[in-house]
Amino acid sequence: QVQLVESGGGLVQAGGSLRLSCAPSGRTFSRYAMGWFRQAPGKEREFVAAINWSGGSTYYSDPVKGRFTISRDNDKSTVYLQMNSLKPEDTAVYYCAAGGTQYYTGNYRNRHTYDSWGQGTQVTVSS
């Protein structure tokens, strides 16, 4: 079973930045896609960003495109989400997710692509 530990959430003013980190254990990190999702109160969990196993392809939801950057360091077995120009509507619990299939290519926006999830980290953006 993959263990995912997220860090980096917090409270920030609108326009500020945060960087989330996620370090999975229990699996060969470099073989799997990684994703970030978020869930705001009263809303469904939604896709934010994903990166393929090699780091060569990245995917973003429209609300965060141009502001957020997903990256991975396979040597450190860590995936990052750099969040810039934060807005109050970015307030949510952010979840790291690990893909369930080695060397996966397909629909990275679908939550069923991922079989392991972190406990979530709160991001709050004040206006």
Secondary structure, DSSP 8 states (H G I E B T S, - for coil): --EEEEE--EEEETT--EEEEEEEESS-GGGS-EEEEEE-TTS--EEEEEE-TTSS-EEE-TTTTTTEEEEEETTTTEEEEEE-S--GGG-EEEEEEEESSTT--S-TT-GGGEEEE---EEEEEE-
